[in-house]
Amino acid sequence: MRRIVLVLLGISALGAGAWADMRYEVIDLQKRAVRLTYEIEDNKAGNQVFYFPTGGFIHDASMGDIEVESVFDLSLKQEQPYEMTQDKETGAPQIKITYSTPIPPGGKKRLQIAVKVHMPESLLTFDSQGRYQFTYETSHAFEFIIPRNHCVVYTSHPVYIFEKGDKVFLQQMDKTLRKLVFQTRPARTP
C-alpha cells in the first residue's frame, strides 16, 4: 500500500516584522492543484514595500510556478495592487506589494494573499483508494479544507471540524509549534 505524503515546512515565507495564518484548500486532486490563502500582518514601522513569499514552502511546492488569485488589503477592505518580480538571490517568483503610505510607528497592514500552486508528485501522491495524507508543521493558526467528496479518517491533533456551505474545514488554532497530520479518503455511498 502506497501512502500519500504531503509535507509542508512551516510558514517561512515571511520576513521580519510579519506573521501569517494560513488556509490550505485542495481544489483539484488529479492535477494536484491547491489554493494557499495567507492572512498576513506587516507591522514593521516605515515599511512601504512587502515581498511575498521570501522562500519556504511555496517556492518548494510550486516548483517556481505561482498563480496569484488575489491580494486584498483587509485594513482598507479593497484589492491591493501588486506586481510579479523575482527574488534577487534565488530567482524564484515573488509578489511585490507597494503600500500607498509607509506603515506608521505602532501601525500595521493586514493583507490576505491567495495563490494557486500545483504540487509536484513527490509532495502529493495518492493510493489506489484515493486516500491521501497531509502533513504540515506550523506555529500559526491553520485551516485545511478537505477535498470535495472526501471524509476525514485521521487527525494527529484535536481539530475543530465544521461545514461552511459545501466545504468541510479542519481548524487548528493552537499557536505553538506542532506537526499536523490529516488523512482523508473518498466518501462512500451505501
ChimeraX attribute file (.defattr): number of C-alpha atoms within 10 A of each C-alpha:
attribute: neighborCount
match mode: 1-to-1
recipient: residues
	/A:1	6
	/A:2	11
	/A:3	14
	/A:4	20
	/A:5	19
	/A:6	21
	/A:7	19
	/A:8	19
	/A:9	16
	/A:10	16
	/A:11	22
	/A:12	15
	/A:13	17
	/A:14	19
	/A:15	15
	/A:16	8
	/A:17	12
	/A:18	16
	/A:19	18
	/A:20	21
	/A:21	19
	/A:22	20
	/A:23	18
	/A:24	19
	/A:25	20
	/A:26	18
	/A:27	17
	/A:28	13
	/A:29	17
	/A:30	9
	/A:31	12
	/A:32	17
	/A:33	18
	/A:34	19
	/A:35	20
	/A:36	19
	/A:37	21
	/A:38	20
	/A:39	18
	/A:40	20
	/A:41	19
	/A:42	21
	/A:43	19
	/A:44	20
	/A:45	14
	/A:46	13
	/A:47	18
	/A:48	16
	/A:49	13
	/A:50	19
	/A:51	19
	/A:52	19
	/A:53	20
	/A:54	21
	/A:55	18
	/A:56	15
	/A:57	17
	/A:58	26
	/A:59	19
	/A:60	16
	/A:61	22
	/A:62	17
	/A:63	14
	/A:64	15
	/A:65	17
	/A:66	19
	/A:67	15
	/A:68	18
	/A:69	13
	/A:70	16
	/A:71	20
	/A:72	19
	/A:73	19
	/A:74	16
	/A:75	12
	/A:76	11
	/A:77	10
	/A:78	11
	/A:79	13
	/A:80	18
	/A:81	14
	/A:82	17
	/A:83	11
	/A:84	15
	/A:85	14
	/A:86	14
	/A:87	17
	/A:88	9
	/A:89	6
	/A:90	10
	/A:91	10
	/A:92	19
	/A:93	21
	/A:94	22
	/A:95	20
	/A:96	18
	/A:97	18
	/A:98	16
	/A:99	16
	/A:100	10
	/A:101	10
	/A:102	16
	/A:103	18
	/A:104	14
	/A:105	11
	/A:106	8
	/A:107	12
	/A:108	19
	/A:109	20
	/A:110	19
	/A:111	23
	/A:112	20
	/A:113	20
	/A:114	19
	/A:115	17
	/A:116	22
	/A:117	20
	/A:118	22
	/A:119	21
	/A:120	16
	/A:121	14
	/A:122	11
	/A:123	16
	/A:124	20
	/A:125	20
	/A:126	18
	/A:127	13
	/A:128	8
	/A:129	10
	/A:130	15
	/A:131	19
	/A:132	20
	/A:133	21
	/A:134	19
	/A:135	19
	/A:136	17
	/A:137	15
	/A:138	21
	/A:139	17
	/A:140	19
	/A:141	16
	/A:142	21
	/A:143	20
	/A:144	19
	/A:145	19
	/A:146	22
	/A:147	20
	/A:148	16
	/A:149	13
	/A:150	16
	/A:151	16
	/A:152	17
	/A:153	12
	/A:154	12
	/A:155	16
	/A:156	12
	/A:157	13
	/A:158	12
	/A:159	17
	/A:160	11
	/A:161	14
	/A:162	12
	/A:163	10
	/A:164	7
	/A:165	6
	/A:166	7
	/A:167	13
	/A:168	19
	/A:169	19
	/A:170	20
	/A:171	17
	/A:172	17
	/A:173	14
	/A:174	15
	/A:175	12
	/A:176	10
	/A:177	11
	/A:178	15
	/A:179	16
	/A:180	19
	/A:181	17
	/A:182	21
	/A:183	20
	/A:184	19
	/A:185	20
	/A:186	16
	/A:187	12
	/A:188	8
	/A:189	4
	/A:190	3
